[in-house]
Amino acid sequence: KLTGISEPVTIKTSGSRFGSWMMDPVAPSGDNRVWYMDGYHNNRFVREYQSMYDFMTTDNFTSHRLPHPWSGTGQVVNKGSIYYNKFQSHTIIKFEFSTSLISRSRQLDFAGYKNM
């Protein structure tokens, strides 16, 4: 339930103009990890920070290498996995951080990519 909207607050600035950061909405209580992806496309690395403070100070992180680079900024972390758009394709990938493996992928026929 949306309870309100406030003025924008800068949490962190980065070297890249585009990117995304997120938290797992169904993480267990006390799990405050932040997941960060720098850039818009053709990158394979996701940083896992242990807390919002660590994210803000760029401290205490683990770097995960994805099997395929991503495209866009619409990634989602849910139940310990990240869902992302495979670079230059219309394929969505589910990558599990605990196993470092792709557990599912699906081609979205007729979905646009590369601004098409």
C-alpha positions, -999 to +999 in steps of 0.1 A: +000+000+000+014+034-010+012+057+019+027+088+006+052+105-018+079+129-006+105+150-022+134+131-039+163+121-016+197+114-030+209+081-014+241+077-034+258+091-065+278+069-088+303+073-117+277+062-142+246+082-153+224+051-154+221+021-132+198+005-106+198-004-069+172-025-051+164-045-020+147-079-019+111-072-009+106-106+007+140-109+024+138-122+060+137-097+088+171-082+094+183-089+059+190-054+047+212-062+017+213-037-012+219-049-048+235-025-072+240-026-110+261+002-125+253+013-161+226+006-186+240-023-207+267-048-215+278-052-179+279-085-160+286-075-124+261-070-095+273-057-062+258-070-030+261-046-001+253-059+034+234-027+044+221+006+032+250+023+050+276+000+033+259+009-001+261+046+007+298+044+017+307+019-011+320-005+016+316-042+025+304-056-007+305-088-027+307-088-065+286-113-084+294-121-121+264-128-142+267-154-170+253-129-195+254-091-196+222-071-190+204-044-208+182-017-193+175-007-157+144-028-150+161-055-129+144-070-099+157-090-069+131-113-054+136-143-031+173-143-035+174-142-073+178-115-098+156-112-129+171-092-158+170-087-195+198-104-214+218-079-234+207-075-271+179-100-267+143-104-257+152-130-231+145-126-193+169-145-170+164-156-134+199-159-118+201-174-083+228-157-061+230-187-038+241-211-065+255-186-091+234-204-117+206-195-141+176-213-128+152-201-155+152-181-187+124-172-211+123-156-245+095-130-247+084-133-283+076-099-299+092-080-270+112-050-282+148-045-274+176-021-287+149+006-289+128-015-314 
